[in-house]
Amino acid sequence: MTQTLTQSIQVQVTPGGALSGTCRVPGDKSISHRALILGALADGESVVRGLLDAGDTRATRRVMQALGVTIEPDDSGALVIQGRGLAGLHPPKAPLDCGHAGTAIRLLAGVLTGQSFASVLDGSAQLRRRPMRRVVDPLRQMGAQIADTDGRAPLRITGALLRGIAYRMPVASAQVKSALLLAGLRASGPTAVIEPGPARDHTERMLRAMGADVEIADACCVTLIPPERLRPLDLRVPGDFSSAAFVLVAALLAGSGEVTIEGVGVNPTRTGLLDILASMGADIRLTNERDVAGEPVADLVACRAALRGTLIEGDRVVRTIDEFPALMIAALQAEGVTEVRGAAELRVKETDRIAVMAAELRKLGAAIDERPDGFVIAGPQRLTGAVVDGHDDHRVAMALALAGLLADGPTTITDARCIEDSFPGFVETLHALGARIEEVAGE
């Protein structure tokens, strides 16, 4: 099924498959990005096992290599990163291409502002549409010299002496927080980030594991004291909860028995979907819970369940922001009304996920009431197979595949190569569990 990156990829789904069995999902994308970046800034050799090998993380790996970092697999398949230290990156010979990876460009902006050379961060046409001022503005308060392009990429960075600041984020964002903490590694004085609500804390956990002094007060203020050096990593990346979310929803809606997903990261800043699905009546259990290099990990066991609608707002939105495309499919099959409020962030992801998901699901016969900061879905709804467009957005394409499992008649998702950005093997994983799904070359 492997195709070259220049080929168009379609995913074809036929209803009727019943899911059961055991699977794994690829390594966590957020942790993989951070391991590549922080491993490069460490003093010495880091070893990372289970790192996600997908489009977005390949882009980060290429950028770090362009900055002079040697990154190679060893005989066991682990990735070995030869860290160059906090000030040891090399000037790049060309603009740094982040591809589609919004995490990469925002975190790297924090890293590069404190280096001694100039650089340009750029990416795909899709990445160039994403807002960057939320990161650029607070970095400028630290003394960074960054020129953006109408608030977007390319970002032209001139290395500067940075100072630590206390920054109160208007909206919870792990990418903004992480960019500031990474810039703070090279700043004079502490850098503090005050959060209005919970956001992913992978950066803080990894920095602590590398010996940095990271203090957390009242669960909302993160302070970094600039370290002299970072210790190398020895890390196994857990399975990505955001990828597991699609398998979970498929199991709840189309399962014929237990579906077990092994070794998934269940960091509480990431698992809002579990809370939401539980409130909707889902049958999901966490087993074999353990701690892996500071990150909580568990096996997830799900069974088919009758779901009911629910209201989603507040902190649960932030902790579920990447899983809403999958959740929309669950809402379509739930009894009653599901309403989401306070999720305007969905409109500035890889696509406007509210508008795009609503438009494509309507092609399948769905009725969705869009709101500026969310949506309302009354269910259950009957879907009819059709040709839909993945819009070069990996989570949109995977969510549409889930919808296809439930529709009357076959569904074809075009522009679906993007699934490889975060979940290589998605089609094969669902097929092995019993779904009638396949990947084919487009016309």
HELIX and SHEET records of a PDB file:
HELIX    1   1 LYS A   29  LEU A   41  1                                  13    
HELIX    2   2 GLY A   55  ALA A   66  1                                  12    
HELIX    3   3 GLY A  102  THR A  113  1                                  12    
HELIX    4   4 ALA A  125  ARG A  128  1                                   4    
HELIX    5   5 ARG A  133  GLN A  141  1                                   9    
HELIX    6   6 ALA A  174  GLY A  184  1                                  11    
HELIX    7   7 HIS A  202  ALA A  209  1                                   8    
HELIX    8   8 PHE A  241  ALA A  254  1                                  14    
HELIX    9   9 GLY A  272  SER A  279  1                                   8    
HELIX   10  10 ASP A  315  VAL A  318  1                                   4    
HELIX   11  11 ILE A  321  GLU A  323  5                                   3    
HELIX   12  12 PHE A  324  GLN A  333  1                                  10    
HELIX   13  13 ALA A  344  VAL A  348  5                                   5    
HELIX   14  14 ARG A  353  LYS A  363  1                                  11    
HELIX   15  15 HIS A  394  LEU A  406  1                                  13    
HELIX   16  16 ARG A  417  ASP A  421  5                                   5    
HELIX   17  17 PHE A  426  LEU A  433  1                                   8    
SHEET    1   A 4 VAL A 387  ASP A 389  0                                        
SHEET    2   A 4 THR A 411  THR A 414  1                                        
SHEET    3   A 4 ILE A   9  THR A  14 -1                                        
SHEET    4   A 4 ARG A 436  ALA A 441 -1                                        
SHEET    1   B 4 LEU A  19  ARG A  24  0                                        
SHEET    2   B 4 GLY A 255  GLY A 265  1                                        
SHEET    3   B 4 GLU A 295  CYS A 303 -1                                        
SHEET    4   B 4 ASP A 283  VAL A 292 -1                                        
SHEET    1   C 4 THR A  70  PRO A  73  0                                        
SHEET    2   C 4 LEU A  79  ARG A  84 -1                                        
SHEET    3   C 4 ASP A  43  ARG A  49 -1                                        
SHEET    4   C 4 ASP A 234  ARG A 236  1                                        
SHEET    1   D 4 LEU A  96  ASP A  97  0                                        
SHEET    2   D 4 ALA A 118  ASP A 122  1                                        
SHEET    3   D 4 ARG A 152  THR A 158 -1                                        
SHEET    4   D 4 GLN A 145  THR A 149 -1                                        
SHEET    1   E 2 LEU A 162  ARG A 163  0                                        
SHEET    2   E 2 ALA A 187  SER A 188  1                                        
SHEET    1   F 4 ALA A 166  ARG A 168  0                                        
SHEET    2   F 4 THR A 191  ILE A 194  1                                        
SHEET    3   F 4 CYS A 221  ILE A 225 -1                                        
SHEET    4   F 4 ASP A 213  ALA A 217 -1                                        
SHEET    1   G 4 LEU A 311  ILE A 312  0                                        
SHEET    2   G 4 GLY A 336  VAL A 340  1                                        
SHEET    3   G 4 GLY A 374  GLY A 379 -1                                        
SHEET    4   G 4 ASP A 369  ARG A 371 -1                                        
END                                                                             
